[in-house]
Amino acid sequence: MAKDPIPQRPTSKKVGNLAGLWPFIRPYRPMAIAAGLALVTTSMVSLVLPMAVRRVIDSFGAGDFSLLDKYFGAALILALLLAFGTGIRYYFVTRLGERVVADIRAALFSRVLGLSPAFFEKIMTGEVLSRITTDTTLILSVIGSSISVALRNMLTTFGGIILMALTSAKLTGLVLLIVPAIVVPIVTLGRRLRSLSRDNQDWIAQSSGKASEALSAVQTVQAFTHEDRTRAEFGAVNEQSFASAKARIMTRAQMTMIVIFLVFAGVVGVLWIGARDVRDGTMSGGQLVQFVIYAVLVAGAVGSLSEIWGELQRASGATERLVEMINAVDPVPNAANPQALPRPVRGEVTLDNVQFQYPARPERSALDGVSLTVAPGETVALVGPSGAGKSTVLQLLMRFYDPQGGAIRFDGIDLRDMTRQDFRAAMALVPQDPVIFATSALENIRFGRPDATEAEVIEAARAAAADDFITALPQGYATYLGERGVMLSGGQKQRIAIARAILRDAAVLLLDEATSALDAESERAVQSAVDRLAEGRTTIVVAHRLATVKRANRIVVFEAGKIAAIGTHDDLVAQGGLYARLARLQFTDGAA
């Protein structure tokens, strides 16, 4: 598991990438409007309070205490409005954030689940999971907090500046002179922060991919005593992630420090001039206090904006990554105007001069000019050495990939002219490496047909010689099988997968080394079940063990991506060649 380079994707150039969230926010506009109204209300109340403070101070200075009770009563009402508005804003903004992120996660998972395996040749599963979790968490932080705080601070900044100007145009002019000094570091360091944020997210995704890969193969890692090296590889990626995070944190800390110092240094200087005006009688004490409060509010808002700007940039990068995946082009798309598979399904399968190279190995042909027709109800076995192209045929029949040349037809219709769901519903696949889900034995078999009754599931398990070992489990069919079926042996997993295919009762049965993990007794039982299942339906069997395919109607011998011979077992043995050599090796242990 050598370290893979991080995919080089374009870095985020602007916070405008957050506009990609709008399609998810649009359905909840009333919630966003309610939050916006509450936000405007609280901002206005915050800006009114300094006016009340000015009046109280000036009244005290003039020795007038007649309106004292009214001023403090009004302040209490404003405090109530501020508290109510803040609570309403928090409720709607947080709820909106949670709702939008839940929708994004659902949309992303739905999209990724429908993408063909060709897509996953270019991206690690761990990175996909990182986008669903880490990136969406960043967006939750922004929608549920940062955007709201940013808007509030923007209103406070602009409203405060206007009211500062109305309070003292002279002092306001002096304050505005320091704005360029604040904007320059925000823009300069902000660009670097965007790049570092995206780089950090890429390293996080890379570390997640490494961890996922190692944990999914933990038995192999331990069997080959590869723990230390695997720890070192993960540690190297993890340290790179930390290093990129440290660089991002340092840049953001520098930007925050510079901006806050410049803001408050400017405010102190301006207040010094204001204090001199009060001493000279050109400004009242209440006016200066009012101006000071507005200046502090504006300075705090600007300082907060500089921090939030970094959060928005990180979220912008995360949004770009999520939108990129949601809008990913599927290498194997459904037809724009699909034809329907004729019913009832006959089960005829045709390969017409098929040329195919895997996207990850474009220089090597997996299939080279393969033509084959499997008649309805016929059982055809595909045999040959490893890498000859047998399993590739099944991959193309399920349309996990599209051939670069030729066509594959099902009941006379090109697979590319139908929806994948349509023709796949007429197929049942038993893969070489059976997949067991982290649920009960019953639900694992029922995966083949979710509407099946418990009795039908048990009948399928009996047909696959799985009923005996399932009933011996602690809770029988209700037993939880663990992640990837850790409680089962290889042969037991295979029989669960075969029971699942039997339950599906499809017109075409695809068996990829379906009995490879079974002992001799179980293999005989399962082979008998498969023989019964194959009656009346098209069956394509991929096998290395020739004993399992001797009764096939036809045996197709593959060699180097081409069909080397076709015939029955006896015919192919009589012809000599590759099949006869394989048969001699398997049935006579290589004896002459």
C-alpha positions as CSV (number, residue, x, y, z in Angstrom):
1,M,0.0,0.0,0.0
2,A,2.4,2.6,-1.2
3,K,1.5,6.2,-0.7
4,D,-0.7,7.6,-3.5
5,P,-0.3,11.2,-4.6
6,I,-3.2,13.5,-3.7
7,P,-5.5,14.2,-6.7
8,Q,-4.6,17.6,-8.1
9,R,-7.9,19.4,-8.3
10,P,-8.3,23.2,-9.0
11,T,-8.1,25.3,-5.9
12,S,-11.0,27.5,-4.8
13,K,-10.6,31.0,-6.1
14,K,-13.5,32.7,-4.4
15,V,-16.1,32.5,-1.7
16,G,-18.6,32.7,-4.5
17,N,-18.4,28.9,-4.7
18,L,-20.8,28.9,-1.7
19,A,-23.5,29.7,-4.3
20,G,-23.4,26.0,-5.1
21,L,-25.4,25.6,-1.8
22,W,-28.3,27.6,-3.1
23,P,-30.2,24.7,-4.8
24,F,-30.2,23.0,-1.4
25,I,-31.3,26.2,0.5
26,R,-34.0,27.2,-2.0
27,P,-36.7,24.8,-0.8
28,Y,-36.4,26.3,2.7
29,R,-36.6,29.9,1.8
30,P,-39.3,30.7,4.4
31,M,-37.0,29.4,7.1
32,A,-34.1,31.5,5.7
33,I,-36.3,34.6,5.5
34,A,-37.5,34.2,9.1
35,A,-33.9,33.9,10.2
36,G,-33.0,37.0,8.1
37,L,-35.8,39.1,9.7
38,A,-34.7,38.1,13.2
39,L,-31.1,38.9,12.3
40,V,-32.0,42.4,11.0
41,T,-34.1,43.0,14.1
42,T,-31.3,42.1,16.5
43,S,-28.8,44.2,14.5
44,M,-31.1,47.2,14.6
45,V,-31.7,46.9,18.3
46,S,-27.9,46.6,18.9
47,L,-27.4,49.9,17.0
48,V,-30.2,51.7,18.9
49,L,-28.8,51.0,22.3
50,P,-25.8,53.4,22.1
51,M,-28.3,56.3,21.3
52,A,-30.1,55.5,24.6
53,V,-26.7,55.5,26.4
54,R,-25.9,58.9,24.9
55,R,-29.2,60.4,26.1
56,V,-28.7,59.1,29.6
57,I,-25.2,60.4,29.9
58,D,-26.0,63.9,28.5
59,S,-29.1,64.1,30.8
60,F,-26.9,63.2,33.8
61,G,-24.4,65.8,32.7
62,A,-27.1,68.5,32.6
63,G,-28.5,67.4,35.9
64,D,-31.8,66.2,34.4
65,F,-33.1,63.0,36.0
66,S,-36.7,63.3,35.0
67,L,-36.6,60.7,32.2
68,L,-34.4,58.2,34.1
69,D,-37.1,55.6,34.7
70,K,-38.2,55.8,31.0
71,Y,-34.7,55.4,29.6
72,F,-34.0,52.3,31.7
73,G,-37.5,50.9,30.9
74,A,-36.8,51.4,27.2
75,A,-33.4,49.7,27.6
76,L,-35.2,46.7,29.2
77,I,-37.6,46.4,26.3
78,L,-34.7,46.6,23.8
79,A,-32.9,43.9,25.8
80,L,-36.1,41.7,25.6
81,L,-36.3,42.3,21.8
82,L,-32.6,41.5,21.5
83,A,-32.9,38.2,23.4
84,F,-36.1,37.1,21.6
85,G,-34.6,38.0,18.1
86,T,-31.4,36.2,18.9
87,G,-33.2,33.1,20.0
88,I,-35.4,33.0,16.9
89,R,-32.4,33.6,14.7
90,Y,-30.4,30.8,16.3
91,Y,-33.3,28.4,16.0
92,F,-34.0,29.0,12.3
93,V,-30.4,29.3,11.3
94,T,-29.3,26.1,13.1
95,R,-32.3,24.2,11.9
96,L,-31.7,25.4,8.3
97,G,-28.1,24.3,8.5
98,E,-28.9,20.8,9.8
99,R,-31.6,20.4,7.2
100,V,-29.5,21.5,4.2
101,V,-26.5,19.4,5.3
102,A,-28.8,16.3,5.7
103,D,-30.1,17.0,2.1
104,I,-26.5,17.4,0.8
105,R,-25.4,14.1,2.4
106,A,-28.4,12.3,1.0
107,A,-27.9,13.8,-2.5
108,L,-24.2,13.0,-2.5
109,F,-24.7,9.4,-1.2
110,S,-27.5,8.9,-3.8
111,R,-25.3,10.2,-6.6
112,V,-22.3,8.2,-5.6
113,L,-24.3,5.0,-5.1
114,G,-25.5,5.2,-8.7
115,L,-22.1,5.8,-10.3
116,S,-20.6,2.9,-12.2
117,P,-17.5,1.1,-10.8
118,A,-15.5,2.9,-13.5
119,F,-15.8,6.1,-11.5
120,F,-14.2,4.4,-8.4
121,E,-11.1,3.5,-10.3
122,K,-10.1,7.2,-10.0
123,I,-11.1,7.9,-6.4
124,M,-10.7,6.1,-3.1
125,T,-13.8,5.1,-1.1
126,G,-12.3,6.8,1.9
127,E,-12.1,10.1,0.1
128,V,-15.8,9.8,-0.8
129,L,-16.6,9.2,2.8
130,S,-14.4,12.2,3.8
131,R,-16.5,14.4,1.6
132,I,-19.8,13.1,3.0
133,T,-18.6,13.6,6.6
134,T,-15.8,16.2,6.9
135,D,-16.8,18.5,4.1
136,T,-20.4,18.5,5.1
137,T,-19.5,19.3,8.7
138,L,-17.7,22.4,7.5
139,I,-20.8,23.5,5.5
140,L,-22.9,22.8,8.6
141,S,-20.7,25.2,10.6
142,V,-21.0,27.9,7.9
143,I,-24.8,27.7,7.3
144,G,-25.6,27.1,10.9
145,S,-23.3,29.8,12.3
146,S,-20.8,31.6,10.2
147,I,-23.0,33.0,7.5
148,S,-25.5,34.3,10.1
149,V,-22.7,35.8,12.2
150,A,-21.1,37.3,9.0
151,L,-24.4,38.9,7.9
152,R,-24.9,40.3,11.4
153,N,-21.4,41.7,11.5
154,M,-21.8,43.2,8.1
155,L,-25.1,45.0,9.1
156,T,-23.4,46.1,12.3
157,T,-20.4,47.4,10.4
158,F,-22.3,49.4,7.8
159,G,-25.0,50.6,10.2
160,G,-22.4,51.5,12.8
161,I,-20.4,53.5,10.2
162,I,-23.4,55.4,9.2
163,L,-24.4,56.2,12.8
164,M,-20.8,57.1,13.6
165,A,-20.8,59.6,10.7
166,L,-24.1,61.1,12.1
167,T,-22.5,61.3,15.5
168,S,-19.2,62.8,14.3
169,A,-18.3,63.1,10.7
170,K,-14.8,64.2,11.6
171,L,-13.9,61.2,13.7
172,T,-15.6,58.9,11.3
173,G,-13.4,60.2,8.5
174,L,-10.3,59.5,10.5
175,V,-11.5,55.9,11.3
176,L,-12.1,55.2,7.6
177,L,-8.5,56.1,6.8
178,I,-7.4,52.9,8.4
179,V,-9.7,50.7,6.3
180,P,-7.2,50.2,3.4
181,A,-4.6,49.0,6.0
182,I,-7.1,46.4,7.2
183,V,-8.3,45.3,3.7
184,V,-4.8,44.6,2.3
185,P,-3.8,41.8,4.8
186,I,-7.3,40.3,4.5
187,V,-7.0,40.0,0.7
188,T,-3.3,39.0,0.7
189,L,-3.5,36.4,3.4
190,G,-7.0,35.3,2.4
191,R,-5.7,34.0,-0.9
192,R,-3.1,31.9,0.8
193,L,-5.6,30.7,3.3
194,R,-7.9,29.4,0.5
195,S,-5.1,27.4,-1.0
196,L,-4.1,26.0,2.4
197,S,-7.7,25.1,3.3
198,R,-8.2,23.1,0.2
199,D,-4.8,21.4,0.6
200,N,-5.8,20.5,4.2
201,Q,-9.1,19.0,3.1
202,D,-7.3,16.9,0.5
203,W,-4.8,15.5,3.0
204,I,-7.7,14.7,5.4
205,A,-9.4,12.8,2.6
206,Q,-6.2,11.0,1.8
207,S,-5.7,9.9,5.4
208,S,-9.3,8.7,5.5
209,G,-8.7,6.7,2.4
210,K,-5.6,5.1,3.8
211,A,-7.4,4.2,7.1
212,S,-10.4,2.8,5.2
213,E,-8.1,0.7,2.9
214,A,-6.1,-0.8,5.8
215,L,-9.1,-1.5,8.1
216,S,-11.1,-3.2,5.3
217,A,-8.1,-5.6,4.8
218,V,-7.0,-5.8,8.4
219,Q,-6.7,-9.6,8.4
220,T,-4.4,-9.5,5.4
221,V,-2.3,-6.7,7.0
222,Q,-1.9,-8.8,10.2
223,A,-1.3,-12.1,8.3
224,F,1.6,-10.5,6.5
225,T,2.9,-8.8,9.7
226,H,2.4,-5.5,7.9
227,E,1.1,-3.5,10.9
228,D,4.2,-1.4,11.5
229,R,4.6,-0.4,7.8
230,T,0.9,0.3,7.5
231,R,1.1,2.4,10.7
232,A,4.1,4.3,9.2
233,E,2.3,4.9,5.9
234,F,-0.8,6.2,7.7
235,G,1.3,8.2,10.1
236,A,3.1,9.9,7.2
237,V,-0.1,10.9,5.6
238,N,-1.6,12.0,8.9
239,E,1.5,14.1,9.7
240,Q,1.1,15.8,6.3
241,S,-2.5,16.5,7.1
242,F,-1.4,18.0,10.5
243,A,1.4,20.0,8.7
244,S,-1.1,21.5,6.2
245,A,-3.5,22.3,9.1
246,K,-0.7,23.9,11.0
247,A,0.2,26.1,8.1
248,R,-3.5,27.1,7.6
249,I,-3.9,27.9,11.4
250,M,-0.7,30.0,11.4
251,T,-1.9,32.0,8.4
252,R,-5.3,32.5,9.9
253,A,-3.8,33.5,13.2
254,Q,-1.5,36.0,11.5
255,M,-4.4,37.5,9.6
256,T,-6.6,37.8,12.7
257,M,-3.8,39.3,14.8
258,I,-2.9,41.9,12.2
259,V,-6.5,43.0,11.5
260,I,-7.5,43.2,15.2
261,F,-4.3,45.2,16.0
262,L,-4.9,47.7,13.2
263,V,-8.5,48.1,14.0
264,F,-8.1,48.8,17.7
265,A,-4.9,50.9,17.2
266,G,-6.9,53.1,14.8
267,V,-9.8,53.3,17.2
268,V,-7.5,54.3,20.1
269,G,-6.0,57.1,18.0
270,V,-9.4,58.4,16.9
271,L,-10.7,58.3,20.5
272,W,-7.7,60.4,21.6
273,I,-8.7,63.1,19.2
274,G,-12.4,62.8,20.3
275,A,-11.4,63.2,23.9
276,R,-9.6,66.4,23.0
277,D,-12.8,67.7,21.3
278,V,-14.8,67.0,24.5
279,R,-12.2,68.9,26.4
280,D,-12.5,71.8,24.0
281,G,-16.4,71.7,24.1
282,T,-16.9,70.9,20.5
283,M,-18.5,67.5,21.4
284,S,-20.6,66.3,24.4
285,G,-19.6,63.5,26.6
286,G,-22.7,61.5,25.5
287,Q,-21.7,61.9,21.9
288,L,-18.2,60.7,22.5
289,V,-19.5,57.6,24.5
290,Q,-22.0,56.9,21.7
291,F,-19.2,57.2,19.1
292,V,-17.0,55.0,21.2
293,I,-19.7,52.3,21.5
294,Y,-20.3,52.4,17.7
295,A,-16.5,52.3,17.1
296,V,-16.1,49.3,19.3
297,L,-19.1,47.5,17.7
298,V,-17.7,48.2,14.2
299,A,-14.1,47.2,15.2
300,G,-15.4,44.0,16.8
301,A,-17.5,43.2,13.7
302,V,-14.6,43.8,11.4
303,G,-12.3,41.6,13.5
304,S,-14.9,38.9,13.6
305,L,-15.4,39.2,9.8
306,S,-11.7,38.6,9.3
307,E,-12.0,35.3,11.3
308,I,-15.3,34.3,9.6
309,W,-13.7,35.0,6.2
310,G,-11.3,32.1,6.8
311,E,-14.2,29.8,7.7
312,L,-16.1,30.9,4.6
313,Q,-13.0,30.1,2.4
314,R,-12.7,26.7,3.9
315,A,-16.4,26.0,3.4
316,S,-16.0,27.4,-0.2
317,G,-13.4,24.7,-0.9
318,A,-15.6,22.0,0.7
319,T,-18.6,23.2,-1.3
320,E,-16.5,23.0,-4.5
321,R,-15.5,19.4,-3.7
322,L,-19.1,18.4,-2.9
323,V,-20.7,20.0,-6.0
324,E,-17.9,18.5,-8.1
325,M,-18.9,15.0,-6.9
326,I,-22.6,15.6,-7.1
327,N,-22.2,16.8,-10.7
328,A,-19.7,14.1,-11.6
329,V,-20.2,12.6,-15.0
330,D,-21.0,8.9,-14.9
331,P,-18.7,7.1,-17.3
332,V,-21.6,4.6,-17.9
333,P,-24.7,6.8,-18.2
334,N,-28.3,5.7,-18.6
335,A,-29.8,6.3,-22.1
336,A,-31.6,9.6,-22.6
337,N,-34.6,7.9,-24.3
338,P,-34.4,4.3,-23.0
339,Q,-36.1,1.3,-24.5
340,A,-37.9,-1.0,-22.2
341,L,-36.8,-4.6,-21.9
342,P,-39.5,-6.8,-23.5
343,R,-41.6,-8.8,-21.1
344,P,-41.6,-11.7,-20.5
345,V,-37.8,-11.7,-20.5
346,R,-36.3,-14.5,-22.8
347,G,-32.8,-14.2,-21.5
348,E,-30.8,-14.1,-24.8
349,V,-27.4,-12.6,-24.4
350,T,-25.2,-11.5,-27.3
351,L,-21.7,-10.2,-27.4
352,D,-20.9,-8.7,-30.9
353,N,-17.2,-8.1,-31.6
354,V,-16.6,-6.6,-28.1
355,Q,-13.4,-4.7,-27.5
356,F,-12.7,-3.5,-24.0
357,Q,-9.9,-2.1,-21.9
358,Y,-10.2,-1.2,-18.3
359,P,-9.9,2.6,-17.8
360,A,-7.0,2.1,-15.4
361,R,-5.2,-0.1,-17.9
362,P,-6.0,1.4,-21.3
363,E,-2.9,-0.1,-22.9
364,R,-4.1,-3.7,-22.4
365,S,-7.1,-5.3,-24.0
366,A,-9.2,-7.3,-21.5
367,L,-11.4,-8.5,-24.3
368,D,-10.3,-8.4,-28.0
369,G,-13.0,-8.9,-30.6
370,V,-15.2,-11.3,-28.6
371,S,-18.4,-12.5,-30.2
372,L,-20.7,-14.9,-28.5
373,T,-24.5,-15.6,-28.3
374,V,-26.1,-17.4,-25.4
375,A,-29.5,-18.7,-26.2
376,P,-32.4,-18.4,-23.8
377,G,-32.3,-21.2,-21.2
378,E,-28.8,-22.3,-22.2
379,T,-26.0,-22.9,-19.7
380,V,-22.6,-21.6,-20.9
381,A,-19.4,-21.9,-19.0
382,L,-16.4,-19.5,-19.4
383,V,-13.1,-21.1,-18.6
384,G,-9.4,-20.2,-19.0
385,P,-6.4,-19.0,-17.1
386,S,-6.6,-16.0,-14.7
387,G,-6.7,-12.7,-16.5
388,A,-8.1,-14.2,-19.7
389,G,-11.2,-12.1,-19.6
390,K,-13.9,-14.4,-18.1
391,S,-15.0,-12.2,-15.2
392,T,-14.8,-9.1,-17.5
393,V,-17.6,-10.6,-19.6
394,L,-19.8,-10.6,-16.5
395,Q,-18.7,-7.0,-15.6
396,L,-19.9,-5.9,-19.1
397,L,-23.1,-7.9,-18.9
398,M,-24.0,-6.1,-15.7
399,R,-22.9,-2.9,-17.5
400,F,-20.5,-1.8,-14.8
401,Y,-18.4,-0.7,-17.8
402,D,-19.1,0.0,-21.4
403,P,-17.0,-1.7,-24.2
404,Q,-14.9,0.7,-26.3
405,G,-16.0,-1.3,-29.4
406,G,-18.8,-3.6,-30.4
407,A,-22.0,-4.1,-28.6
408,I,-23.7,-6.3,-25.9
409,R,-27.3,-7.1,-26.4
410,F,-30.0,-8.5,-24.1
411,D,-33.0,-10.0,-25.9
412,G,-31.9,-8.1,-29.0
413,I,-31.5,-4.6,-27.4
414,D,-28.2,-2.9,-26.8
415,L,-27.6,-2.5,-23.0
416,R,-26.7,1.1,-23.7
417,D,-30.2,1.7,-25.0
418,M,-31.9,0.6,-21.7
419,T,-31.8,1.8,-18.2
420,R,-29.4,-0.1,-16.1
421,Q,-32.1,-0.8,-13.5
422,D,-34.3,-2.4,-16.2
423,F,-32.1,-5.1,-17.4
424,R,-30.2,-5.7,-14.1
425,A,-33.6,-6.5,-12.5
426,A,-33.6,-9.5,-14.9
427,M,-30.2,-10.8,-13.7
428,A,-28.8,-12.4,-10.5
429,L,-25.1,-12.2,-9.8
430,V,-23.1,-14.4,-7.5
431,P,-19.7,-12.7,-7.3
432,Q,-16.4,-14.4,-6.6
433,D,-15.9,-12.4,-3.5
434,P,-19.4,-12.5,-1.8
435,V,-20.6,-9.4,0.0
436,I,-22.2,-9.9,3.4
437,F,-23.9,-6.9,5.0
438,A,-23.8,-6.0,8.7
439,T,-27.3,-7.3,9.4
440,S,-29.1,-10.6,10.0
441,A,-28.8,-13.7,7.9
442,L,-32.4,-13.3,7.0
443,E,-32.0,-9.8,5.7
444,N,-28.7,-10.7,3.9
445,I,-30.6,-13.3,1.8
446,R,-33.7,-11.1,1.4
447,F,-31.4,-8.5,-0.2
448,G,-32.0,-10.5,-3.4
449,R,-35.7,-9.7,-3.3
450,P,-36.7,-7.3,-0.5
451,D,-40.4,-8.2,-0.7
452,A,-39.8,-11.9,-0.1
453,T,-41.5,-13.6,2.8
454,E,-39.5,-15.4,5.6
455,A,-40.7,-18.7,4.2
456,E,-39.3,-17.9,0.8
457,V,-36.0,-16.8,2.3
458,I,-35.7,-20.1,4.2
459,E,-36.6,-22.1,1.0
460,A,-33.8,-20.3,-0.9
461,A,-31.4,-21.0,1.9
462,R,-32.2,-24.7,1.8
463,A,-31.7,-24.8,-1.9
464,A,-28.3,-23.2,-1.5
465,A,-27.4,-25.7,1.3
466,A,-27.2,-22.8,3.8
467,D,-30.2,-23.7,6.1
468,D,-28.2,-26.1,8.3
469,F,-25.4,-23.7,9.3
470,I,-27.8,-20.7,9.6
471,T,-30.2,-22.6,12.0
472,A,-27.1,-23.6,14.1
473,L,-26.2,-19.9,14.7
474,P,-27.1,-18.4,18.1
475,Q,-30.3,-16.7,16.9
476,G,-30.8,-18.7,13.7
477,Y,-31.9,-16.5,10.8
478,A,-32.0,-13.4,13.1
479,T,-28.3,-13.7,13.9
480,Y,-26.3,-10.6,13.2
481,L,-23.5,-11.6,10.9
482,G,-21.1,-8.7,11.6
483,E,-19.4,-6.3,9.2
484,R,-18.4,-8.1,6.0
485,G,-19.7,-11.3,7.6
486,V,-16.9,-11.8,10.0
487,M,-18.8,-14.5,11.8
488,L,-18.9,-16.7,8.7
489,S,-16.4,-18.9,6.9
490,G,-15.7,-18.3,3.2
491,G,-17.9,-21.2,2.1
492,Q,-20.8,-20.0,4.3
493,K,-20.6,-16.5,2.8
494,Q,-20.7,-18.1,-0.7
495,R,-23.8,-20.0,0.2
496,I,-25.5,-16.9,1.6
497,A,-24.7,-15.2,-1.8
498,I,-26.1,-18.1,-3.8
499,A,-29.3,-18.2,-1.7
500,R,-29.7,-14.5,-2.4
501,A,-29.4,-15.2,-6.2
502,I,-31.8,-18.1,-5.9
503,L,-34.4,-15.9,-4.1
504,R,-34.1,-13.2,-6.9
505,D,-35.4,-15.8,-9.4
506,A,-34.1,-13.8,-12.4
507,A,-34.1,-14.8,-16.0
508,V,-30.3,-14.7,-16.3
509,L,-28.0,-16.2,-13.7
510,L,-24.4,-15.0,-13.5
511,L,-22.0,-17.2,-11.4
512,D,-18.5,-16.0,-11.0
513,E,-16.5,-18.8,-9.3
514,A,-19.7,-19.4,-7.2
515,T,-18.4,-22.7,-5.6
516,S,-14.8,-21.8,-5.3
517,A,-14.9,-21.4,-1.5
518,L,-16.9,-24.6,-0.8
519,D,-15.7,-27.9,0.6
520,A,-16.4,-31.0,-1.5
521,E,-19.6,-31.9,0.3
522,S,-21.1,-28.4,0.2
523,E,-20.0,-28.0,-3.4
524,R,-22.0,-31.1,-4.4
525,A,-25.0,-29.8,-2.6
526,V,-24.7,-26.3,-4.1
527,Q,-23.9,-27.6,-7.5
528,S,-27.1,-29.6,-7.4
529,A,-29.0,-26.5,-6.3
530,V,-27.4,-24.5,-9.1
531,D,-28.3,-27.2,-11.6
532,R,-32.0,-27.0,-10.5
533,L,-31.9,-23.2,-10.5
534,A,-30.4,-23.1,-14.1
535,E,-33.3,-25.1,-15.5
536,G,-35.4,-22.9,-17.8
537,R,-33.1,-19.8,-17.4
538,T,-30.0,-18.5,-19.1
539,T,-26.9,-19.3,-17.0
540,I,-23.4,-18.0,-17.5
541,V,-20.8,-19.6,-15.3
542,V,-17.2,-18.5,-14.8
543,A,-15.1,-21.2,-13.3
544,H,-11.5,-22.4,-12.9
545,R,-12.6,-25.8,-11.5
546,L,-13.7,-27.6,-14.6
547,A,-15.6,-30.3,-12.6
548,T,-18.3,-27.7,-11.9
549,V,-18.9,-27.0,-15.7
550,K,-18.7,-30.4,-17.3
551,R,-22.5,-30.5,-17.7
552,A,-22.7,-27.1,-19.3
553,N,-24.4,-27.0,-22.7
554,R,-21.3,-25.2,-24.1
555,I,-17.9,-24.4,-22.7
556,V,-16.1,-21.2,-24.0
557,V,-12.4,-21.2,-23.5
558,F,-10.8,-17.8,-23.1
559,E,-7.1,-17.0,-23.6
560,A,-5.6,-13.5,-23.6
561,G,-8.9,-11.7,-24.0
562,K,-10.0,-13.9,-27.0
563,I,-12.2,-17.0,-27.5
564,A,-9.8,-19.9,-28.1
565,A,-12.4,-22.6,-28.5
566,I,-16.1,-23.5,-27.9
567,G,-17.7,-26.9,-27.4
568,T,-18.8,-29.5,-24.9
569,H,-16.4,-31.0,-22.3
570,D,-15.8,-34.1,-24.3
571,D,-15.4,-32.3,-27.6
572,L,-12.8,-29.9,-26.1
573,V,-10.8,-32.6,-24.5
574,A,-10.7,-34.5,-27.8
575,Q,-9.6,-31.4,-29.7
576,G,-6.5,-30.9,-27.4
577,G,-5.3,-27.4,-26.9
578,L,-5.6,-25.2,-23.8
579,Y,-8.8,-26.8,-22.4
580,A,-7.5,-30.3,-22.7
581,R,-4.3,-29.2,-20.9
582,L,-6.3,-27.7,-18.1
583,A,-8.5,-30.8,-17.8
584,R,-5.5,-33.0,-17.7
585,L,-3.9,-31.0,-14.9
586,Q,-7.1,-30.9,-12.8
587,F,-8.5,-34.4,-13.4
588,T,-5.2,-36.4,-13.5
589,D,-2.9,-34.2,-11.4
590,G,-0.8,-33.6,-14.5
591,A,-0.2,-37.4,-15.3
592,A,0.0,-38.2,-18.9
